[in-house]
Each structure stands twice: as C-alpha cells, then as structure tokens.
Amino acid sequence: MTIEGEIINMKDYWEEPNQKHINKKKITKTIIIAVVVIMIITIIALYKTNKNVMQWIDKNIFRKEVMQDRVNTIELKEEETSNIYAFNKYIGILSKNQFVIYNNTGTQEKNLEIQISNPTFSSANRFLVIAEKNGKKMYSIMDKEISWETTVDGNISDIYVNKNGYVAAIITDTIHKTVIAVYNPEGTLLFKNFLASTRAVDVSISNDNKHLAIAEVNTSGTIIQSNIRIISIEKASSDDETQDYLENTYQSATDKLITNIQYQDKDKLICMYTNEIRIIENNQDNLLINNENKKTIFQSIELINHAVQIEEKSTGLFTADSVVNIVNTENKESKEYTVDAVAKEIYTYGNILALNVGTEIEFINTDGWLVKRYIAKQEITNIVLSDSIAGIIYRDKIEIINL
C-alpha cells in the first residue's frame, strides 16, 4: 500500500461519522399518543370506580339523561280507557277494539281490529299475543299483522309466547281445574294438557320449541305444594296416545310458593319463588339466588340469560339504597348496580331492567351499566317496556324513550 493510500485511510479513520437526524415530529406524535392512551385508561378507570365521575360522564358526554317533555310523545284521549303495551320496537294502544301501533318517533304505523276489551299480553322477538283476560278470544300478531286468532272453551287466565311464535294458554272454568293449550306459529292447536287438582300459575316454552314447562300449585291440603312439570311437545303432539309425554316433575319443598318460570338458552328453566330463585338444567334443580336474611324488594327472571334481585340496604336513619344484583344464568357470575333511592317498581324485558324510583327511571342493561336515565317533574306511576323502546305513561300522553 502506498503512503498516499495510508494517509487516506487514516483520514477516514479519524473522520467523525455523520450524526443521525432526530425525527422530532415522530417523537412528538408518539408522546401525544401515549398521553392520550394514558388519559383514556385513567378516565375509564375513574368511570368504573368513581360514582361522581361516572354520573358526570353519563350526563355530559354520553348524554344518557333524558328530561320529561323533551322526547317524542303519543297523545292519549283522556276520556278513553286505553290498554298500552310495548313490544319489539313498537308501542301499541288497545282502545274500543282498535289496536293502534306506533313507532319510536310516535308515528302511527298500523291499526288492527282486536275484539278484546280486557287484555292480557305476552311478547317475544317479533311476536305478540293478546287474549281476553277471563274470556275466550285470543290473537297472535307477527310484526304488525294478525297471523291468527282463535276462540277457546273456558276462560283464559294467562298466555305465553316464545321467541319462535309458539303459544301456550292457561284456561280455567272447564270440567278440569286447569287446561294448558299449546299452538304452533300458524295457530294450529298441537295439544291440551289437563290438570285435575292443581292450579297452573305460569307456563313457558323452551327456545328450541321442544319442551313445555308448567308451574303448578296444590292448595287443596293444609300445606302449599309447588311443582314443575316438563312435557315433551313432540310427544304430546303425536297421535300416538300410548306415548308418555311427561318427561320430568320437580317437587319443591313444602310451603315454597312458585310465582313464575322462564325458559332461557340451552334449555335452562329459571324458577322464581317468593323467597328464592332456582335453576333447572341438565335435570338438576339448584339454587341460583337466595333471599334469606335480605330485605329483597323485587326480583325477576324475565330476562335473556339473567335473573335479578333487588335488595334494600339502609344508608342512614331515613335513607336507603337499592342494590341491584344481576346474575348471569350461564356462568353464574353476578354484577351489582346501586341506586341512591328505594325502588318503587321494577320492569324487565330482554336485556333491559327499568327501576322506578319515583320521579326518575333508571334503565340498566344486564351487564350492569346505565343505558338511560329518565327524569320527570312528577311521580311516575306506570311504564311499558321492551328491549328497544319504553313508554312513560301519563294521563294524556305517552313519552317515548329509545333504548
């Protein structure tokens, strides 16, 4: 190597490497993103743990508070007696044999002739059944159209429709103490089940249309006895009278009064008694919610895969909270929601719970989060509820809340 080459190599050796340019914009952007993420995480944590923060965010950011007179309304004629019911995404008003259906903006969409004056209602999914309480007439409505109607022998005391349109009617005042009539979605009578000595207090049809559950009470003796019968709809509908369609009978402990039953997903049957809620699954009858040593003021099982119990807890000499315990019937996990007042009434449908606390209604979902808070200027006495719409009923109007 030449001397000149050595000098060039030494020059390269001692020459300082080029300094890398710092991308200030990229660093600034990264810092801003990190700060925003930290702020979001902090806000979420505060929202979940700090009630005052939650209420402020619900009111000012999520706009969950709804004030009276600031929503769509349906006008009512004060001189007429109206029977009001919420189903699917509609509110229906039955008066003078006309069933008028309104949408969530308060616009009339349909008017059906229903020859019923004292109705009892049941709805699920797109289906609504209306029957004459202690009468003979019954109608099934799908969406906004009458799909079928029928007249029964005896008097209808209660009705039930599942999400696929199968209907069960409890009929009394026949030669039997109680008759259960089951119809398919087209209105065809599938079968009748006769109870000779017990009274049916509720019925439910499974979501797969395979089973009919009957909650019955025997009050003929000195001790009240509640039972639940599970009937195979396929076998009971068969022309083969030799088939035994009774699949199981569950007998409760004596003096336990059953009030309501409800099939939920995966053939789970939720059973509500005056002092507890039980669950029948995989042919096992187990306790789900125990009200012992609790001041339980309300409970309900008319929800999708959940049951709810509301307990009054004292917070002072003249004050108390309502603690809402929502239990998932699939994994048995529970969530709590606390209202700073004593609930006067509870309404449940689908995934929504509505708590009437006087001049306010808290609409909560089954995950334990506030959906809407309705604030009125006067005492609220009646509401109707589905999983997408609620109606606050006053003397001269219905205020519509979209959920």
C-alpha positions as CSV (number, residue, x, y, z in Angstrom):
1,M,0.0,0.0,0.0
2,T,1.3,3.4,-0.9
3,I,1.9,6.2,1.6
4,E,-0.9,8.2,-0.1
5,G,-3.3,5.4,0.5
6,E,-2.3,5.1,4.1
7,I,-2.9,8.8,4.6
8,I,-6.4,8.5,3.0
9,N,-7.2,5.5,5.3
10,M,-6.1,7.4,8.4
11,K,-8.2,10.3,7.3
12,D,-11.3,8.1,7.0
13,Y,-10.5,6.6,10.4
14,W,-10.3,9.9,12.3
15,E,-13.2,11.5,10.4
16,E,-16.3,11.6,12.7
17,P,-19.3,9.6,11.5
18,N,-22.3,11.5,10.3
19,Q,-24.7,12.3,13.1
20,K,-28.2,10.7,12.7
21,H,-31.0,13.2,12.4
22,I,-33.7,13.1,15.1
23,N,-37.3,12.9,13.8
24,K,-38.8,15.4,16.2
25,K,-42.3,15.1,14.6
26,K,-42.3,11.3,15.1
27,I,-41.3,11.7,18.8
28,T,-43.9,14.4,19.4
29,K,-46.6,12.2,17.8
30,T,-45.6,9.2,19.9
31,I,-45.7,11.3,23.1
32,I,-49.1,12.7,22.2
33,I,-50.5,9.2,21.5
34,A,-49.0,7.9,24.8
35,V,-50.5,10.8,26.7
36,V,-54.0,10.2,25.1
37,V,-53.8,6.5,25.8
38,I,-52.9,7.1,29.5
39,M,-55.8,9.7,29.7
40,I,-58.3,7.2,28.2
41,I,-57.2,4.5,30.6
42,T,-57.4,6.9,33.5
43,I,-60.9,8.1,32.5
44,I,-62.1,4.5,32.1
45,A,-60.7,3.6,35.5
46,L,-62.4,6.6,37.1
47,Y,-65.6,5.9,35.3
48,K,-65.7,2.4,36.7
49,T,-64.7,3.3,40.2
50,N,-65.8,6.8,40.9
51,K,-69.5,7.3,41.0
52,N,-69.4,11.1,40.7
53,V,-67.2,10.8,37.6
54,M,-69.5,8.2,36.1
55,Q,-72.6,10.4,36.6
56,W,-70.8,13.4,35.1
57,I,-69.7,11.5,32.0
58,D,-73.1,9.8,31.6
59,K,-74.8,13.2,31.7
60,N,-72.4,15.5,29.8
61,I,-70.6,13.2,27.4
62,F,-72.8,10.1,26.7
63,R,-76.0,12.2,27.1
64,K,-77.8,9.4,28.9
65,E,-80.1,11.7,30.8
66,V,-83.5,12.3,29.2
67,M,-85.8,15.0,30.6
68,Q,-89.5,15.0,30.6
69,D,-91.2,17.0,27.7
70,R,-88.0,16.6,25.6
71,V,-88.9,13.4,23.8
72,N,-91.3,12.1,21.2
73,T,-94.8,11.6,22.5
74,I,-98.1,9.8,21.7
75,E,-101.2,11.8,22.6
76,L,-103.9,10.0,24.6
77,K,-107.6,10.8,24.8
78,E,-108.3,11.4,28.5
79,E,-111.9,10.2,28.3
80,E,-111.0,6.8,26.8
81,T,-109.7,3.8,28.6
82,S,-106.6,2.6,26.9
83,N,-104.5,-0.6,27.4
84,I,-100.9,0.1,26.5
85,Y,-98.1,-2.3,25.7
86,A,-94.6,-2.2,24.3
87,F,-93.3,-4.9,22.0
88,N,-90.4,-5.3,19.7
89,K,-89.7,-1.7,18.5
90,Y,-93.3,-0.5,18.8
91,I,-95.9,0.8,21.4
92,G,-99.4,-0.5,20.9
93,I,-102.6,1.1,22.3
94,L,-105.8,-1.0,22.5
95,S,-109.0,1.0,22.9
96,K,-112.5,0.3,21.7
97,N,-111.4,-2.8,19.8
98,Q,-108.8,-0.9,17.9
99,F,-105.1,-1.8,18.4
100,V,-103.1,1.2,17.1
101,I,-99.3,0.6,16.6
102,Y,-96.8,3.5,16.9
103,N,-93.1,3.5,16.1
104,N,-90.3,5.0,18.1
105,T,-91.0,8.6,16.8
106,G,-94.7,8.4,17.9
107,T,-95.9,8.0,14.3
108,Q,-98.9,5.7,13.8
109,E,-98.0,2.7,11.6
110,K,-100.9,0.3,11.8
111,N,-104.4,-0.1,13.1
112,L,-105.7,-3.6,13.8
113,E,-109.2,-4.6,14.8
114,I,-108.9,-6.7,18.0
115,Q,-112.2,-7.8,19.6
116,I,-110.9,-7.6,23.2
117,S,-111.7,-5.2,25.9
118,N,-109.8,-6.6,28.9
119,P,-106.5,-7.7,27.5
120,T,-103.6,-9.8,28.8
121,F,-100.4,-9.6,26.7
122,S,-97.3,-11.6,26.0
123,S,-94.5,-10.9,23.6
124,A,-91.1,-12.3,22.4
125,N,-89.0,-11.3,19.5
126,R,-91.4,-10.3,16.6
127,F,-94.4,-12.0,18.2
128,L,-97.2,-10.5,20.3
129,V,-100.2,-12.4,21.7
130,I,-103.3,-10.7,23.1
131,A,-106.0,-12.5,24.9
132,E,-109.2,-11.6,26.7
133,K,-108.5,-11.9,30.4
134,N,-111.0,-14.3,31.8
135,G,-112.5,-14.5,28.3
136,K,-112.3,-16.7,25.2
137,K,-110.7,-14.7,22.4
138,M,-107.0,-14.8,21.5
139,Y,-105.0,-13.1,18.7
140,S,-101.4,-13.7,17.6
141,I,-99.6,-10.8,15.9
142,M,-96.3,-11.1,14.0
143,D,-94.6,-7.8,13.4
144,K,-97.6,-5.6,12.7
145,E,-100.0,-8.1,11.2
146,I,-102.5,-10.5,12.7
147,S,-101.2,-14.0,11.9
148,W,-104.1,-16.0,13.5
149,E,-106.9,-15.8,16.0
150,T,-108.9,-18.4,17.9
151,T,-111.7,-18.9,20.5
152,V,-111.2,-21.3,23.4
153,D,-113.6,-23.4,25.5
154,G,-113.4,-22.0,29.0
155,N,-111.8,-18.7,30.1
156,I,-108.2,-17.6,29.5
157,S,-106.3,-16.7,32.7
158,D,-102.8,-16.2,31.2
159,I,-100.9,-16.6,27.9
160,Y,-97.2,-17.1,26.9
161,V,-95.4,-16.9,23.6
162,N,-91.8,-17.9,22.9
163,K,-89.4,-16.2,20.5
164,N,-90.4,-18.5,17.7
165,G,-94.2,-17.9,18.0
166,Y,-95.3,-21.0,19.9
167,V,-98.1,-20.1,22.2
168,A,-99.4,-21.6,25.5
169,A,-102.7,-20.5,27.1
170,I,-103.8,-21.3,30.6
171,I,-107.5,-22.0,30.5
172,T,-109.8,-22.3,33.6
173,D,-113.6,-22.8,34.2
174,T,-113.8,-26.1,32.4
175,I,-114.6,-29.6,33.8
176,H,-110.9,-29.7,34.7
177,K,-109.3,-27.3,37.2
178,T,-106.8,-26.1,34.6
179,V,-106.2,-26.7,30.9
180,I,-103.0,-25.8,29.1
181,A,-103.5,-25.4,25.3
182,V,-100.4,-25.2,23.0
183,Y,-100.4,-23.7,19.5
184,N,-97.7,-23.6,16.8
185,P,-96.8,-20.3,15.0
186,E,-99.6,-20.9,12.4
187,G,-102.3,-21.2,15.1
188,T,-102.8,-24.9,14.9
189,L,-103.7,-26.5,18.2
190,L,-100.9,-29.0,19.0
191,F,-102.3,-30.5,22.2
192,K,-104.1,-29.8,25.5
193,N,-102.8,-30.8,28.9
194,F,-105.3,-31.3,31.8
195,L,-104.6,-30.6,35.4
196,A,-107.3,-32.2,37.6
197,S,-106.5,-31.0,41.1
198,T,-103.8,-28.3,40.8
199,R,-103.7,-24.7,39.6
200,A,-101.3,-23.6,36.9
201,V,-99.6,-20.3,37.9
202,D,-97.3,-20.0,34.9
203,V,-96.1,-21.7,31.7
204,S,-93.0,-21.4,29.5
205,I,-92.0,-23.0,26.1
206,S,-88.3,-23.6,25.5
207,N,-86.4,-21.7,22.9
208,D,-85.9,-24.8,20.8
209,N,-89.7,-25.5,20.9
210,K,-89.2,-28.9,22.4
211,H,-90.5,-28.5,26.0
212,L,-93.4,-27.1,27.8
213,A,-92.9,-26.3,31.5
214,I,-95.9,-25.9,33.8
215,A,-95.6,-24.3,37.3
216,E,-98.5,-25.6,39.4
217,V,-99.6,-25.2,42.9
218,N,-101.7,-27.5,45.0
219,T,-103.6,-25.7,47.7
220,S,-106.1,-28.4,48.5
221,G,-104.3,-29.5,51.6
222,T,-103.1,-27.7,54.7
223,I,-99.7,-27.2,53.2
224,I,-98.9,-25.4,49.9
225,Q,-97.1,-27.7,47.4
226,S,-95.5,-26.2,44.3
227,N,-94.5,-28.5,41.4
228,I,-93.0,-28.1,37.9
229,R,-93.8,-30.4,35.1
230,I,-91.7,-30.8,31.9
231,I,-93.6,-32.0,28.9
232,S,-92.3,-33.1,25.5
233,I,-94.1,-31.0,22.9
234,E,-93.3,-33.5,20.2
235,K,-94.7,-36.5,22.1
236,A,-97.7,-34.6,23.4
237,S,-98.5,-33.5,19.8
238,S,-98.3,-37.1,18.5
239,D,-101.3,-39.1,17.6
240,D,-99.8,-42.0,19.5
241,E,-101.7,-41.8,22.8
242,T,-99.5,-44.6,24.3
243,Q,-96.5,-42.3,24.4
244,D,-95.6,-40.8,27.8
245,Y,-95.1,-37.2,27.1
246,L,-94.3,-36.2,30.8
247,E,-90.5,-36.0,30.9
248,N,-90.0,-34.9,34.5
249,T,-91.6,-33.5,37.6
250,Y,-89.8,-31.3,40.1
251,Q,-91.3,-31.0,43.5
252,S,-90.4,-28.0,45.7
253,A,-90.0,-28.0,49.4
254,T,-93.3,-27.6,51.2
255,D,-94.6,-24.1,51.8
256,K,-92.5,-22.7,49.0
257,L,-94.8,-20.8,46.6
258,I,-93.7,-20.6,43.0
259,T,-94.7,-17.5,41.1
260,N,-93.0,-17.5,37.7
261,I,-91.0,-19.7,35.4
262,Q,-88.9,-18.8,32.3
263,Y,-87.0,-20.9,29.8
264,Q,-83.7,-19.4,28.8
265,D,-81.0,-20.5,26.3
266,K,-79.6,-24.1,26.4
267,D,-82.8,-25.4,27.8
268,K,-82.3,-23.7,31.2
269,L,-85.5,-23.3,33.2
270,I,-85.4,-20.4,35.7
271,C,-87.9,-20.8,38.6
272,M,-88.9,-17.9,40.8
273,Y,-90.4,-18.5,44.3
274,T,-91.4,-15.9,46.8
275,N,-88.1,-16.4,48.8
276,E,-85.6,-17.6,46.2
277,I,-84.8,-18.2,42.5
278,R,-83.7,-21.7,41.3
279,I,-82.4,-23.1,38.1
280,I,-83.2,-26.4,36.4
281,E,-80.5,-27.5,33.9
282,N,-79.2,-31.0,33.0
283,N,-82.1,-32.5,35.0
284,Q,-80.7,-30.8,38.2
285,D,-82.7,-28.4,40.3
286,N,-80.2,-26.0,42.1
287,L,-80.4,-22.7,44.0
288,L,-79.5,-19.6,42.0
289,I,-80.4,-16.6,44.3
290,N,-81.2,-16.9,48.0
291,N,-83.2,-14.1,49.6
292,E,-82.7,-15.4,53.2
293,N,-81.6,-12.6,55.6
294,K,-82.0,-10.0,52.9
295,K,-84.6,-7.2,52.5
296,T,-85.5,-8.2,49.0
297,I,-88.0,-5.8,47.5
298,F,-88.2,-7.1,43.9
299,Q,-86.9,-10.0,41.8
300,S,-87.4,-11.0,38.2
301,I,-86.4,-13.8,35.8
302,E,-87.9,-12.3,32.6
303,L,-84.6,-11.5,31.0
304,I,-82.2,-13.1,28.4
305,N,-79.9,-15.5,30.3
306,H,-80.1,-13.5,33.5
307,A,-82.1,-13.2,36.8
308,V,-82.2,-10.1,39.0
309,Q,-82.8,-9.5,42.7
310,I,-83.1,-6.0,44.2
311,E,-82.2,-5.6,47.9
312,E,-82.9,-2.5,50.0
313,K,-79.9,-1.5,52.1
314,S,-80.1,1.2,54.8
315,T,-77.6,4.1,54.5
316,G,-78.9,6.2,57.3
317,L,-81.8,6.8,59.7
318,F,-84.3,7.7,56.9
319,T,-82.3,6.8,53.8
320,A,-81.7,3.6,51.8
321,D,-80.2,2.4,48.6
322,S,-81.5,-0.2,46.1
323,V,-78.7,-2.7,45.3
324,V,-79.5,-4.5,42.0
325,N,-77.9,-8.0,41.9
326,I,-77.8,-9.2,38.3
327,V,-76.9,-12.9,37.9
328,N,-75.8,-14.5,34.6
329,T,-77.6,-17.9,34.5
330,E,-74.9,-19.4,32.2
331,N,-71.7,-18.7,34.2
332,K,-73.4,-17.8,37.5
333,E,-71.4,-14.6,37.8
334,S,-73.1,-11.6,39.3
335,K,-72.9,-7.8,38.9
336,E,-74.1,-5.0,41.0
337,Y,-75.7,-1.7,40.3
338,T,-76.6,0.7,43.1
339,V,-79.4,3.3,43.0
340,D,-79.4,6.0,45.7
341,A,-83.1,5.6,46.4
342,V,-85.6,2.9,47.2
343,A,-87.1,1.4,44.0
344,K,-90.9,1.6,43.8
345,E,-91.2,-0.8,40.9
346,I,-89.1,-2.9,38.5
347,Y,-89.8,-3.7,34.8
348,T,-87.7,-6.2,32.9
349,Y,-87.5,-7.3,29.3
350,G,-84.8,-8.9,27.1
351,N,-81.5,-7.3,28.3
352,I,-83.1,-4.2,30.0
353,L,-84.1,-3.5,33.6
354,A,-86.1,-0.4,34.4
355,L,-86.2,0.8,38.0
356,N,-88.8,3.3,39.0
357,V,-87.5,5.4,41.9
358,G,-90.3,8.0,42.0
359,T,-89.6,10.9,39.6
360,E,-86.8,9.1,37.9
361,I,-86.4,5.8,36.0
362,E,-83.0,4.1,35.6
363,F,-82.7,1.9,32.6
364,I,-79.9,-0.6,33.1
365,N,-78.6,-3.4,30.9
366,T,-77.8,-6.9,32.2
367,D,-74.1,-6.0,32.1
368,G,-74.8,-3.6,35.0
369,W,-74.4,-0.4,33.0
370,L,-76.7,2.6,32.8
371,V,-78.4,2.8,29.4
372,K,-80.7,5.8,30.0
373,R,-81.9,7.9,33.0
374,Y,-85.4,9.5,32.6
375,I,-86.1,12.5,34.9
376,A,-89.7,13.6,35.3
377,K,-91.3,16.6,37.0
378,Q,-93.9,14.4,38.7
379,E,-94.3,11.0,40.2
380,I,-94.1,8.2,37.6
381,T,-96.8,5.6,38.1
382,N,-96.6,3.4,35.0
383,I,-94.3,2.4,32.2
384,V,-94.3,-0.2,29.4
385,L,-91.0,-1.8,28.3
386,S,-89.4,-3.8,25.5
387,D,-85.7,-4.3,24.9
388,S,-85.5,-1.3,22.4
389,I,-88.3,1.1,23.5
390,A,-90.0,2.3,26.6
391,G,-93.2,4.3,27.2
392,I,-93.7,6.6,30.2
393,I,-97.5,6.7,30.6
394,Y,-99.2,9.9,31.8
395,R,-102.9,10.8,31.8
396,D,-102.9,12.5,28.5
397,K,-99.7,11.2,26.7
398,I,-97.0,8.6,26.4
399,E,-93.4,9.7,26.4
400,I,-91.2,7.5,24.2
401,I,-87.7,6.5,25.3
402,N,-85.4,4.8,22.8
403,L,-83.0,2.4,24.5
